[in-house]
Every structure is written in structure tokens, then in C-alpha cells.
Amino acid sequence: MATRTVVSGSDGAALAVADFLANPLLIPTKLKKLLENQFIAEALLRNAGANTSGIFAYTEGDPSFLIDDIDELAEFSEIAVSNAARGIPKVVFSTKRGKGVRVTLDMIRKNQIDDVNKQVTALKNSFIRTNDRAAKAVLGNIPTFPVSTAWDVTNSRPRRDIADAIFEISQAAPTVNEGGSDDEGYEFAADTIVMNPALMPILMDNDDLLKVYRGNIADQNIAYVGALPETIHNLQIIVSRAWPTDRALILERGTVGFYGDARPLTFTELYPEGNGPNGGPRETWRSDATQERGMALDQPKAGLWLTGLVTP
């Protein structure tokens, strides 16, 4: 018989609330499983690694080329050394966050598995929402680009708006004062669009997108298949409920910014909140989740917010 992995009350019919006390790692194991790859920051920003000090020093807007051009060399000429220019020095501090959930003696005696699972799910949802809010606040410093016509209006052109944003990102360049040169760009290439899932049906009903699927690819029409393609203008589509419904973010993932953990997402085993045989005077046990993370944009021009996507 295959081995069954049990990490929650729903994974085994015989599991009771009392088993959470007998195996204090059940709740933190489930939380860890539920929160893997759930934070939008980890999808869009690069991992800058651990930093136990919680202080992240960085430079914003580093040019992509050396200060000097490549030299033409005569025989016996010395090869000169150059260096890359640096952007504006900045610093960001990590923020520590945490919350716990409880199991009570009444839950154990009455075997209220559903109550325990609801608390675990609520903690998961709250942690995702808090992390995504923090990421959205950081990403809010990316430049904006208003569309000419809202996407829920007749004659709107979302494909053109997205193409314009891709072009703007590709043309981003440092000024001479920022260490760039006259013919130098950042070499950004947008590869992702992030939007609220509420925008999906609006796009699926937009004539500017529907007209692409004619002729011998009519069977791929989004009105027929009931879903958007995996990419639009070669941009991977990511949806997030944390995103505003009236804007979408186009960016080059992993380039626009970074995140780093002074304390990675950590879960404690279930432990009593007081002394005594029944979890202390409140008759409760708890499991805590904590994280200390810093986030920042070091190449904000690698992204662009499309704004005004729906009518007010």
C-alpha cells in the first residue's frame, strides 16, 4: 500500500484534533505547504539572498554599459580597465511580520477539525494578502502610462496599448547625468503582464483581441475556448487578486527589483500557551508564522503601469 502523507485534517479520515497535539508539526507543515510559491513578489522580483542585518543597500538605475567604450588597440598597446557606472545609492530596511493561530481544549474534546482548518486557511490567506500588499506598495513606484480608451469601452485597443508599453520599456535609457550616454539604453525586454482576474472577462469580450482569431485559427478564438491565451504579445499573463482592477503592470521579471529575507518564512510547532496539563489557564495551544523581508526597485524603468483600463 502506498504511503499516505498526512499534513491536515482533510488528508486522513481518522485524523482528530487531538492528533495535532500528538504531532505538533502537522499544522506548521500544512501552512508551509499552503504558502509555497504564493507571494507575488517571488514571481516578479529576484531573490537577493539572505541578509540577517535586515538592511539592504543598493543602487537605483545602474546603466547597462561600461563608462568607457571598447578601445581599438595597436600592437603592444596596453589594455585599459574600465568599470560600470552606478546609479543612485539607496537603502531599504526589512519588515518583520507574524501571526499565530490557536487550538483550544474545546476543539480537541469536540473534535472540531473544521474550525482548525478554517483558522489555518485564514492565516494562509492573510499572509498572502499582507505580502502582496507590501509588494504592490513597492511596485507602485514604477512609472505609469495611461491608455487612450478604457478596455471596457467600444473601440478600445488593448493590444495596441500593451504594444506601446512594451516599446516604452524597451526604449528606457539613463540620461547623461545618470551615467549614461547618448546612444545607450537599459536593454530591458518586457516579458510579463500582471492584472486582476476581474479584467480577464473584459479582455475576452474585446473585439481588438477577438479579431486576431479568424481564418484557420478560428478554433483558438478566446470567445470559443473560454480562456485567454497563455501569452499576449509574448508577455506571460499573471493574475493577482491583490492588483487594482483599473491597471495592469507590464515588466521584465527579475530585473525591476529584488527581495531578501532577514528571516525566512518560519513556522513553530504547536505549543501550549501556558503551564499545566491543559495548555495553561486559557486551555489553548498555538502555532506561529513569522517572516522578515525587505523589497525594493533598483530598475523601476523595467516596468510600466497601464492605467485607466476600466471606466470609473
N, C-alpha and C positions, 0 to 999 in steps of 0.2 A: 504494500500500500504506500502511496506517495505521502511524503511528509507534509503536513499542513502547517503553514506559518500563521500563527495567531498573533495579531497586533491590536485587535479591538474586539468589542463585544459583538460585532456583527460577523466576525470571522469564524466563530465556532459556536454551535448551538448550545453546548454545555457550559459555556463560559458565564460566570456570575460576577456581580460587582465585587464580591469577596476575593475573587481571583486577582483583581487589581492590587489588592494589598499583599497577597501571597507572592505576586510577581510585580514589584514596584516599577519595572521597566516597561510594562505594557503601554501605559499612557504616553510617556515620552517617545517611545518607539513609533507609536501611531502618529504623534504630532510631527516627528521628523519626516516620516513618510509622506504626510499630507502637505508639507511645506516645501518639498523638494521641487526646484525649478518653477516656483510660483511667483517670484518677485520680478516685476517689470524691469527694475534696474539691472538685474543679472542678465536679462535678454538684450538690453540696449547698450549698456556700459561695459567696459573691460574691467577685469579684476586686477587691481593694482597690488594685490597681495596683503598679507597681514601687516599690521602696524600697531604694536602694543601700546605705543605712546598716545595713540588717538589723534595725532597731529600730522596732517598731510600737506607738505609743501610742494608746490607745483608751479609751472609757468603756463600762462594762457596765451594761445595764438602763436605757438612756435612756428616760424617759417619752415618750409619743407626742403630748402636748399642750403648749401654752404654759403658763407658770407662772400667768398671769392669764387670766380669762375675757374674752370679747369684750365691749367696753363698749357701752352704749346712749348715743348721742350727741345732745345738744341742738344747736340751731343755734349756730354759732360755737365749738362745743366743740373743744378740741384732741384730736387722735387720739393716744392713748398708744402707746408702743412696749413690747413685751414680748419675752421670749426663751424658748427651750425649756430645760427643766431637763436637767441632766446626771446620768448615773449614776456609778458608782464608777470612778475613774481607774485604769487598769491599763496594763501594758506587756508585750509578748511579743517575744522575740528569734528571728530566723530561724536555721535549722539547715542547715549545708552538708552535702550528701551526694554521693557519687560512686563510680563503679566503672568498670573497663575490661575489655575482652576482647582476646585475643591471636590472631594468626595466625602460625603457625610456618613455617619453611622446609620442614619435612617435609610440612605440609599443602599447601604450594604444589607441591612436587615430586610428591607422590602425588595431587594434585587432590582433596583431602578436603573437598568442598563441604558435605557433610552435617555434618561436625564444625564448620565455620564457622557454618552456620545454627543448629545447636544452641546454640552459645555466644551468638549474637545473641538467640535466643528466650529463653534462660535469663536474660540480662541484662534483657530486657524484663519478664519475669515477676517478677524480683527487685525491679526499680524500682517496679512497680505495688504489690507486696506491702509494700514499705517505706513508700511514700507512704500507702497505705491504713491501715497500722498507725498512722502518725502522726495521720491524720485521726480514726481510731477512738479514740485516746487523748484527743484534744481533745473529741470529741463525747461521751466518757464522762462529762463533767461536766454533761450535760443531766439534768434530773430524771427519776426512774423512776416507773412506775405498774404495780404487779403485777396480772396478770389473776386472776380468781377461780378459773378452771379452765383447766388446760393444754389447748392446742388439739388434742393427740393423744389426748384422753380423751373418752369419750361424754358428750353433753350440754354440751360446751363451746360458747361463744358468741363466736367471733372477730369477727363483725360488730358485736356489742354492745360488745366490748372496744375495737375501733377507734373506734366512735362515741363512747365515753366519753373516749378520749384526745383526739379532735378537740374535744370540748366543753371539756375541761380546758385545752387550749391557747387556745381562744377566750376563756376566762374569766380568763386570766392578767392580772395588773394590778400596778402598782407600789404599794407602801404609801405612806402619807403621809410617813413618814420617808425614803423613797427619792425623794421629789419628786412623788409622785402625789397624787390627790385621791380623795374618797370614791366618786365615780361615774365613775371613769376606768379604762380598760383599755388594754392594749397594742395592741389591734386586730389580733391575729395571726389568720391563717387557714391552717390546715394544708393542704398540697397534695400531700404525698409520703409514701410509706411505703417504708422500706428494710429488706430482710430477706435472710437467707441463702437461696440457692436450695434448700437441703435442706428448707425449710419449705413450698415450693410443693406437693409431692405431699400433704403433710398437710392443707393447706387445700383442695386439690382433692377430698379424700375426706371433708370435714367436712360433716355434714348441715345445719349452720347456714347454710352458703353454698349447698349444693345445693338447698335448699328454695325459693330465690328463683326458680330457673329451672323454673317449672311453667306449665301452661296454654299460651298461644300463643307463649311464648318457650322452649319445651322444647328446640328445636333449638339453643339457645345454652347449654345445660347444660354446665358445665365438665367433668362426667364423660363427656359425649358428645364434645365438641370436643377434649378432652385438654389444655386450657390455661386458665389463669386469664384473666379479662378484663384489659384494659389499666388499668382503674381499679377500686378498691374504695372505696365511699363518696366518689367523686370524688377519691381520692388516686391519683396516679400511682405505679405499682409499679416500684421499682428493686431489682435483686438484686445482691449482692456476696458473693463467697466470703470476704472479709475479715471479714464480720459474724458474730457468735456465732449459734449455731443456736437458742438459748433466748430470744432477744429480738428485737424489731423497733423501728425508730426511725420515729416519725411527726413531721413537722416542716414548717415553711414554708421552702421553699428560698430561699436568697439573703438571708434575714433573720436566721437563727440565728447566723451568724458569717461570717468572712471569711478569705481567704488572700492573701498577697502575696509576690512574689519579689524578693529582693535580687539573685539571679542566676537568670534563666530556665533552663529545661532546655536544656543545651548539649551538643553532641557534637563531638569533634575528628575530623579526618580521620585515616586510618590513617597512622601514622608509626613509623619504626624505633626500637627501644628502646636502640640504641647506635650507634656509628660503624662504618663498614665497609660492604662491598657486600652483606652478607647479614643486615642487621638487627642488627648488633652481636654481641658474644660469645655471646649466648643464641640468636641466629638467630630473632628474633621481631619482629613489628610489633604495634602496639596501637591501639585506638580507645577514648577515654574519654567517659563521660557524667557530667555534674555538674549539680547544682541546689542553690540556696539558697532556702528557703521558710519563711515564718512563717505560723502559723494560730492563730486564737483565736475564742472565742464572745463576742459582745457583746450578744446577746439569747438567753441559754440557755433562757428560758421559751417560746421559739418552737418548742420541740421537746419530745418526751416519749418515753422508752423504755418500751415494753411488755415486761415481764419475766415469766419463768416460763411460757414458751409451750410447752415440752415437759417431760414428766416426767423427772426425773433418772435 
